[in-house]
Amino acid sequence: MKLHEIGQRVKTLRKEKAMTQVQLAKLCGISRVTLGKIERGELGSVSVRTLDIILASLGYELDINLISGYGLPSL
């Protein structure tokens, strides 16, 4: 998943759980404004820990995947 897709995915997962931004933010111990920025893709200075807390609150976890074809093409 690309960084700009994370916020939209968080928003989708939150809505699937029928949660408001206020409810999820309170559960995660962050402000609604911060959650809103994350959902809009304004990740800026959001830590991996914060993303981990948000995803865990939604029943998900961070994962690392190999990007096929990553890097410079071979000649």
N, CA, C and O atoms as a GROMACS GRO file, in nm:
protein
  300
    1MET      N    1   0.085  -0.118   0.000
    1MET     CA    2   0.000   0.000   0.000
    1MET      C    3   0.089   0.124   0.000
    1MET      O    4   0.187   0.130   0.075
    2LYS      N    5   0.058   0.219  -0.081
    2LYS     CA    6   0.135   0.341  -0.089
    2LYS      C    7   0.091   0.437   0.022
    2LYS      O    8  -0.022   0.431   0.069
    3LEU      N    9   0.182   0.526   0.062
    3LEU     CA   10   0.153   0.617   0.173
    3LEU      C   11   0.025   0.697   0.152
    3LEU      O   12  -0.053   0.715   0.246
    4HIS      N   13   0.002   0.746   0.030
    4HIS     CA   14  -0.117   0.829   0.007
    4HIS      C   15  -0.247   0.749   0.015
    4HIS      O   16  -0.355   0.807   0.025
    5GLU      N   17  -0.237   0.617   0.012
    5GLU     CA   18  -0.357   0.532   0.022
    5GLU      C   19  -0.394   0.497   0.166
    5GLU      O   20  -0.506   0.454   0.193
    6ILE      N   21  -0.300   0.515   0.256
    6ILE     CA   22  -0.323   0.475   0.395
    6ILE      C   23  -0.441   0.549   0.456
    6ILE      O   24  -0.528   0.488   0.518
    7GLY      N   25  -0.443   0.680   0.440
    7GLY     CA   26  -0.550   0.760   0.500
    7GLY      C   27  -0.688   0.720   0.450
    7GLY      O   28  -0.783   0.709   0.529
    8GLN      N   29  -0.700   0.698   0.320
    8GLN     CA   30  -0.829   0.658   0.264
    8GLN      C   31  -0.870   0.521   0.318
    8GLN      O   32  -0.988   0.497   0.344
    9ARG      N   33  -0.773   0.433   0.334
    9ARG     CA   34  -0.802   0.300   0.387
    9ARG      C   35  -0.848   0.308   0.532
    9ARG      O   36  -0.942   0.240   0.572
   10VAL      N   37  -0.782   0.393   0.611
   10VAL     CA   38  -0.823   0.413   0.750
   10VAL      C   39  -0.968   0.463   0.755
   10VAL      O   40  -1.048   0.415   0.835
   11LYS      N   41  -1.000   0.559   0.670
   11LYS     CA   42  -1.136   0.614   0.665
   11LYS      C   43  -1.237   0.505   0.629
   11LYS      O   44  -1.343   0.495   0.691
   12THR      N   45  -1.205   0.423   0.530
   12THR     CA   46  -1.294   0.315   0.488
   12THR      C   47  -1.316   0.215   0.601
   12THR      O   48  -1.429   0.175   0.627
   13LEU      N   49  -1.208   0.176   0.667
   13LEU     CA   50  -1.219   0.080   0.778
   13LEU      C   51  -1.301   0.138   0.893
   13LEU      O   52  -1.382   0.068   0.954
   14ARG      N   53  -1.279   0.267   0.922
   14ARG     CA   54  -1.355   0.333   1.029
   14ARG      C   55  -1.503   0.332   0.998
   14ARG      O   56  -1.586   0.302   1.085
   15LYS      N   57  -1.537   0.365   0.875
   15LYS     CA   58  -1.678   0.369   0.836
   15LYS      C   59  -1.741   0.230   0.836
   15LYS      O   60  -1.858   0.214   0.870
   16GLU      N   61  -1.662   0.128   0.799
   16GLU     CA   62  -1.712  -0.010   0.805
   16GLU      C   63  -1.747  -0.050   0.947
   16GLU      O   64  -1.838  -0.131   0.969
   17LYS      N   65  -1.677   0.006   1.043
   17LYS     CA   66  -1.703  -0.021   1.186
   17LYS      C   67  -1.810   0.073   1.241
   17LYS      O   68  -1.842   0.069   1.360
   18ALA      N   69  -1.866   0.158   1.155
   18ALA     CA   70  -1.970   0.255   1.193
   18ALA      C   71  -1.924   0.346   1.307
   18ALA      O   72  -1.998   0.374   1.401
   19MET      N   73  -1.798   0.391   1.296
   19MET     CA   74  -1.741   0.479   1.397
   19MET      C   75  -1.726   0.619   1.340
   19MET      O   76  -1.699   0.636   1.221
   20THR      N   77  -1.742   0.718   1.425
   20THR     CA   78  -1.714   0.856   1.386
   20THR      C   79  -1.566   0.883   1.407
   20THR      O   80  -1.496   0.806   1.475
   21GLN      N   81  -1.518   0.993   1.349
   21GLN     CA   82  -1.380   1.033   1.374
   21GLN      C   83  -1.358   1.057   1.523
   21GLN      O   84  -1.254   1.021   1.577
   22VAL      N   85  -1.454   1.118   1.587
   22VAL     CA   86  -1.443   1.148   1.730
   22VAL      C   87  -1.427   1.019   1.810
   22VAL      O   88  -1.342   1.011   1.899
   23GLN      N   89  -1.508   0.920   1.780
   23GLN     CA   90  -1.501   0.793   1.854
   23GLN      C   91  -1.366   0.725   1.835
   23GLN      O   92  -1.305   0.680   1.932
   24LEU      N   93  -1.320   0.716   1.711
   24LEU     CA   94  -1.193   0.648   1.685
   24LEU      C   95  -1.076   0.726   1.744
   24LEU      O   96  -0.986   0.668   1.804
   25ALA      N   97  -1.078   0.856   1.729
   25ALA     CA   98  -0.970   0.939   1.784
   25ALA      C   99  -0.962   0.922   1.935
   25ALA      O  100  -0.852   0.908   1.990
   26LYS      N  101  -1.076   0.922   2.003
   26LYS     CA  102  -1.078   0.906   2.148
   26LYS      C  103  -1.024   0.769   2.188
   26LYS      O  104  -0.946   0.758   2.282
   27LEU      N  105  -1.064   0.667   2.115
   27LEU     CA  106  -1.017   0.531   2.142
   27LEU      C  107  -0.865   0.520   2.125
   27LEU      O  108  -0.799   0.445   2.198
   28CYS      N  109  -0.810   0.596   2.029
   28CYS     CA  110  -0.666   0.591   2.000
   28CYS      C  111  -0.584   0.688   2.082
   28CYS      O  112  -0.461   0.680   2.083
   29GLY      N  113  -0.650   0.780   2.151
   29GLY     CA  114  -0.577   0.878   2.230
   29GLY      C  115  -0.514   0.988   2.145
   29GLY      O  116  -0.410   1.043   2.182
   30ILE      N  117  -0.578   1.019   2.031
   30ILE     CA  118  -0.531   1.127   1.945
   30ILE      C  119  -0.646   1.225   1.924
   30ILE      O  120  -0.760   1.196   1.960
   31SER      N  121  -0.616   1.340   1.867
   31SER     CA  122  -0.722   1.437   1.842
   31SER      C  123  -0.798   1.403   1.714
   31SER      O  124  -0.744   1.337   1.625
   32ARG      N  125  -0.922   1.448   1.707
   32ARG     CA  126  -1.000   1.428   1.586
   32ARG      C  127  -0.935   1.498   1.469
   32ARG      O  128  -0.940   1.449   1.356
   33VAL      N  129  -0.872   1.613   1.494
   33VAL     CA  130  -0.804   1.688   1.389
   33VAL      C  131  -0.690   1.604   1.330
   33VAL      O  132  -0.673   1.599   1.208
   34THR      N  133  -0.613   1.539   1.416
   34THR     CA  134  -0.504   1.453   1.369
   34THR      C  135  -0.558   1.338   1.286
   34THR      O  136  -0.505   1.308   1.179
   35LEU      N  137  -0.664   1.274   1.332
   35LEU     CA  138  -0.724   1.165   1.257
   35LEU      C  139  -0.775   1.215   1.122
   35LEU      O  140  -0.757   1.148   1.021
   36GLY      N  141  -0.837   1.330   1.120
   36GLY     CA  142  -0.885   1.388   0.995
   36GLY      C  143  -0.772   1.411   0.896
   36GLY      O  144  -0.787   1.385   0.777
   37LYS      N  145  -0.660   1.460   0.945
   37LYS     CA  146  -0.543   1.482   0.858
   37LYS      C  147  -0.492   1.350   0.802
   37LYS      O  148  -0.458   1.341   0.684
   38ILE      N  149  -0.488   1.249   0.886
   38ILE     CA  150  -0.444   1.118   0.839
   38ILE      C  151  -0.537   1.067   0.729
   38ILE      O  152  -0.491   1.019   0.626
   39GLU      N  153  -0.667   1.079   0.751
   39GLU     CA  154  -0.764   1.030   0.653
   39GLU      C  155  -0.757   1.108   0.521
   39GLU      O  156  -0.790   1.054   0.416
   40ARG      N  157  -0.714   1.233   0.527
   40ARG     CA  158  -0.701   1.313   0.405
   40ARG      C  159  -0.565   1.294   0.338
   40ARG      O  160  -0.536   1.356   0.236
   41GLY      N  161  -0.482   1.209   0.396
   41GLY     CA  162  -0.351   1.183   0.338
   41GLY      C  163  -0.245   1.283   0.376
   41GLY      O  164  -0.138   1.286   0.315
   42GLU      N  165  -0.272   1.364   0.477
   42GLU     CA  166  -0.176   1.463   0.525
   42GLU      C  167  -0.096   1.399   0.639
   42GLU      O  168  -0.102   1.445   0.753
   43LEU      N  169  -0.022   1.295   0.607
   43LEU     CA  170   0.047   1.216   0.708
   43LEU      C  171   0.159   1.291   0.776
   43LEU      O  172   0.187   1.268   0.894
   44GLY      N  173   0.224   1.381   0.706
   44GLY     CA  174   0.328   1.466   0.762
   44GLY      C  175   0.412   1.403   0.870
   44GLY      O  176   0.502   1.325   0.842
   45SER      N  177   0.382   1.435   0.994
   45SER     CA  178   0.465   1.389   1.106
   45SER      C  179   0.397   1.280   1.188
   45SER      O  180   0.428   1.264   1.306
   46VAL      N  181   0.306   1.206   1.129
   46VAL     CA  182   0.239   1.098   1.201
   46VAL      C  183   0.337   0.982   1.216
   46VAL      O  184   0.398   0.938   1.119
   47SER      N  185   0.350   0.933   1.337
   47SER     CA  186   0.445   0.824   1.362
   47SER      C  187   0.386   0.689   1.322
   47SER      O  188   0.265   0.671   1.310
   48VAL      N  189   0.476   0.595   1.302
   48VAL     CA  190   0.435   0.458   1.274
   48VAL      C  191   0.357   0.404   1.393
   48VAL      O  192   0.262   0.328   1.377
   49ARG      N  193   0.397   0.444   1.511
   49ARG     CA  194   0.327   0.400   1.634
   49ARG      C  195   0.181   0.446   1.632
   49ARG      O  196   0.091   0.369   1.667
   50THR      N  197   0.158   0.571   1.592
   50THR     CA  198   0.021   0.623   1.585
   50THR      C  199  -0.060   0.544   1.483
   50THR      O  200  -0.175   0.507   1.511
   51LEU      N  201  -0.003   0.517   1.367
   51LEU     CA  202  -0.073   0.437   1.266
   51LEU      C  203  -0.102   0.297   1.319
   51LEU      O  204  -0.208   0.241   1.294
   52ASP      N  205  -0.007   0.241   1.393
   52ASP     CA  206  -0.025   0.109   1.452
   52ASP      C  207  -0.142   0.110   1.552
   52ASP      O  208  -0.222   0.016   1.553
   53ILE      N  209  -0.150   0.212   1.634
   53ILE     CA  210  -0.259   0.223   1.731
   53ILE      C  211  -0.394   0.236   1.661
   53ILE      O  212  -0.491   0.171   1.700
   54ILE      N  213  -0.400   0.320   1.557
   54ILE     CA  214  -0.524   0.338   1.482
   54ILE      C  215  -0.568   0.206   1.419
   54ILE      O  216  -0.684   0.166   1.433
   55LEU      N  217  -0.476   0.140   1.350
   55LEU     CA  218  -0.512   0.015   1.284
   55LEU      C  219  -0.550  -0.093   1.384
   55LEU      O  220  -0.643  -0.169   1.360
   56ALA      N  221  -0.479  -0.101   1.495
   56ALA     CA  222  -0.513  -0.200   1.599
   56ALA      C  223  -0.653  -0.174   1.654
   56ALA      O  224  -0.727  -0.268   1.684
   57SER      N  225  -0.689  -0.047   1.668
   57SER     CA  226  -0.822  -0.012   1.718
   57SER      C  227  -0.932  -0.053   1.620
   57SER      O  228  -1.047  -0.073   1.659
   58LEU      N  229  -0.894  -0.066   1.493
   58LEU     CA  230  -0.988  -0.109   1.390
   58LEU      C  231  -0.980  -0.259   1.362
   58LEU      O  232  -1.053  -0.312   1.277
   59GLY      N  233  -0.890  -0.328   1.435
   59GLY     CA  234  -0.877  -0.473   1.418
   59GLY      C  235  -0.778  -0.514   1.310
   59GLY      O  236  -0.786  -0.624   1.257
   60TYR      N  237  -0.685  -0.425   1.276
   60TYR     CA  238  -0.585  -0.453   1.173
   60TYR      C  239  -0.446  -0.427   1.228
   60TYR      O  240  -0.431  -0.375   1.339
   61GLU      N  241  -0.344  -0.464   1.151
   61GLU     CA  242  -0.207  -0.438   1.191
   61GLU      C  243  -0.125  -0.397   1.070
   61GLU      O  244  -0.162  -0.424   0.955
   62LEU      N  245  -0.013  -0.331   1.096
   62LEU     CA  246   0.080  -0.295   0.990
   62LEU      C  247   0.150  -0.421   0.941
   62LEU      O  248   0.172  -0.515   1.018
   63ASP      N  249   0.184  -0.421   0.812
   63ASP     CA  250   0.254  -0.535   0.754
   63ASP      C  251   0.355  -0.482   0.654
   63ASP      O  252   0.338  -0.374   0.598
   64ILE      N  253   0.460  -0.557   0.632
   64ILE     CA  254   0.562  -0.518   0.535
   64ILE      C  255   0.558  -0.619   0.421
   64ILE      O  256   0.565  -0.740   0.442
   65ASN      N  257   0.547  -0.567   0.299
   65ASN     CA  258   0.541  -0.652   0.181
   65ASN      C  259   0.650  -0.614   0.082
   65ASN      O  260   0.688  -0.497   0.072
   66LEU      N  261   0.700  -0.713   0.011
   66LEU     CA  262   0.800  -0.690  -0.092
   66LEU      C  263   0.732  -0.630  -0.214
   66LEU      O  264   0.629  -0.678  -0.260
   67ILE      N  265   0.791  -0.524  -0.265
   67ILE     CA  266   0.740  -0.461  -0.387
   67ILE      C  267   0.810  -0.526  -0.505
   67ILE      O  268   0.932  -0.515  -0.520
   68SER      N  269   0.734  -0.594  -0.589
   68SER     CA  270   0.797  -0.658  -0.704
   68SER      C  271   0.835  -0.550  -0.806
   68SER      O  272   0.759  -0.457  -0.831
   69GLY      N  273   0.952  -0.563  -0.862
   69GLY     CA  274   0.998  -0.468  -0.959
   69GLY      C  275   1.048  -0.338  -0.899
   69GLY      O  276   1.062  -0.238  -0.970
   70TYR      N  277   1.075  -0.338  -0.770
   70TYR     CA  278   1.121  -0.217  -0.702
   70TYR      C  279   1.266  -0.189  -0.739
   70TYR      O  280   1.346  -0.282  -0.752
   71GLY      N  281   1.299  -0.066  -0.755
   71GLY     CA  282   1.438  -0.027  -0.782
   71GLY      C  283   1.458   0.007  -0.927
   71GLY      O  284   1.363   0.024  -1.003
   72LEU      N  285   1.582   0.016  -0.966
   72LEU     CA  286   1.617   0.051  -1.103
   72LEU      C  287   1.602  -0.071  -1.194
   72LEU      O  288   1.633  -0.183  -1.154
   73PRO      N  289   1.554  -0.048  -1.316
   73PRO     CA  290   1.543  -0.162  -1.409
   73PRO      C  291   1.682  -0.211  -1.449
   73PRO      O  292   1.776  -0.133  -1.459
   74SER      N  293   1.692  -0.339  -1.470
   74SER     CA  294   1.820  -0.394  -1.513
   74SER      C  295   1.839  -0.366  -1.662
   74SER      O  296   1.743  -0.356  -1.738
   75LEU      N  297   1.965  -0.354  -1.701
   75LEU     CA  298   1.996  -0.324  -1.842
   75LEU      C  299   2.024  -0.448  -1.921
   75LEU      O  300   2.052  -0.440  -2.041
   0.00000   0.00000   0.00000
